[in-house]
Amino acid sequence: MGDRQNTIVVKLVKREVDGLGISAKPRTAGNPTVLIEEVIRGGPADQTGLVQPGDSIIAVNGQVIEGLSYLEATKAIRDVEPGQPVELVLRGPKWFNTYLETVRMENGETKAVRVTRPSGPIGALTLLIKRIRGNTFEKRAIRKLQNRGDLPLHNRAVSSTPNGIVPSGCPVTGRKAATVGPAATRRPTRLKNWLNERRLHDTLNAKAASVTPCSHGRCVGSLMRPRPYTAPGYFRPKDEVLQQAKDFIFDYYASLKKSSADDRDRRWADVQAQVEERGVYQLTYDELVYGAKMAWRNSPRCIGRIQWSKLQVFDARDVTTARGMFEAICRHIKWATNGGNLRSAITVFPPRTDGRHDYKVWNGQFMKYAAYEMPDGSILGDPINLDFTEVCQALGWKGAGSGYDLLPLVLSANGEDPEWFDIPKDIVMEVNI
């Protein structure tokens, strides 16, 4: 394999969406190897910290690819199935010595780290130029990119295949969807921040199940397209539930740094059994947290979603009574308000089953002021809450008759009649005007 002093062995696991997380560029006359041009941030290669732009791939799973044609060489990587391990033999940049060194971490564990050092004056000069340009070996991506996505992408012909055809067009622009091959749909999209010239790769677009009404000139992702209303008693077909469940479970396990295909497959078999028996499946707490955070992160209409990673998820799916719902909401309010230093939180109650045993919060928001219609026709309090105030009064609630009476929480559990609960004063934060 040539210069063994400048080679390292890296073990990765290929993923469904971004593959190995590397992008290659075409060979040149003086370089017969597959050269890594970019390491995608967050990809398998980037997470190891051992792969860098400028490395040459010498062998894949024991197969030497240095003497093969470019298509044959890259095919050795593309043919590896997602979820399977890949062993790469890499050669570091020319004029440098690259090797792995074992270091001991603060917690006592050992870890292999990569060391790349100049092997002579030419290497030292090359490193100095890279540092001046702000592009050292510690960075995971280089600035000038000609390719996008996993390797290889240059001169890639997009062909029409039966499983890659998107039959429907854009409902807004009327444009027909592009016909793409299955391999092309897995390519991450390269994005650039023109303020700081940083680059990132978006993989969510590769997971889209339908054509969006967006075009290159206009984004209408902020338009709400709610799910059509379904009458009580309607159950989604099992095939639809299973498809969405598979996408979610596989995405969840792909997000874990320490997970195996065996754990994922066991969980997927359990989900299939639950859906076959009941038509639905129960999320674990960790899956619930992941789903809630991803739902907030991917909500384009929410201006506060920048805090998605700090979302606190309270699991109240074991609640069976309105009193239990009230206690969970009080905990939610107290934790979220945090003495005025607000924190993001969500409380999840039992999901809908047959539409007749729902858990419902009747209030539009937790804190609302009552409204009273006076004899002269004027409104005392918040006029928008006049109708809901009358509902509360019909349930037996009586306010003090002032302009700042907090409405109670009206809750119904398991499809039973609604009950009202006064919100404790000690968890309510008000501003004196």
Secondary structure, 3 states (H helix, E strand, C coil): CCCHHHEEEEEEECECCCECCEEEECCECCECCEEEEEECCCCHHHHHCCCCCCCEEEEECCEECCCCCHHHHHHHHHCCCCCCEEEEEEECCCCEEEEEEEEECCCCCEEEEEEEEECCHHHHHHHHHHHHCCCCCCCCCCCCCCCCCCCCCCCCCCCCCHHHCCCCCCCCCCCCCCCCCCCHHHCCEEEEECCCCEEEEECHHHHCCCCCCCCCCCCCCCCCCCCCCCCCCCCCCHHHHHHHHHHHHHHHHHHCCCCCHHHHHHHHHHHHHHHHHHCCCCCCHHHHHHHHHHHHHCCCCCCCHHHHHHCEEEECCCCCCHHHHHHHHHHHHHHHHHHHCCCCEEEECCCCCCCCCCCEECCCCCCCECEEECCCCCEEECHHHHHHHHHHHHCCCCCCCCCCCECCEEEECCCCCCEEECCCHHHCCCCCC
